[in-house]
């Protein structure tokens, strides 16, 4: 085999590998909501509809929160509802455990540690805060990440 033929075969194999990798379905779905003026009103129920990449899989979920120094509490209580389940989470907002991003502190909290089946093409989530005040200034973004469980993973 001469050198040009060898390059052609290597190029063909690389192309096939890239096509196979690019055709695999995603293993996660994510959505972020920006809160108007960085304020979350207790009666503003946030609705997030996430597409489900694989309806035969189990998923884990995480809640992403971005706050500013204007947020006055060291915790956040959030009511999280999804099909078949509703829970109230008490989330510690410890600046030492946050990702510092300029004027923001970013947090990620596990919503469901055991995982859940997502046997429909879209999954509807509803979020409301459960804090003593009606309005919470300093909460800029709320988001959800659903990621497919791998064998044996939680």
Beta strands, then each sheet from edge to edge (+ up, - down):
strand 1: 28-34
strand 2: 39-41
strand 3: 46-51
strand 4: 58-67
strand 5: 75-82
strand 6: 85-92
strand 7: 99-101
strand 8: 104-117
strand 9: 122-129
strand 10: 135-137
strand 11: 139-148
sheet 1: 1+ 11- 4+ 8- 7+
sheet 2: 2+ 10-
sheet 3: 3+ 9- 5+ 6-
end
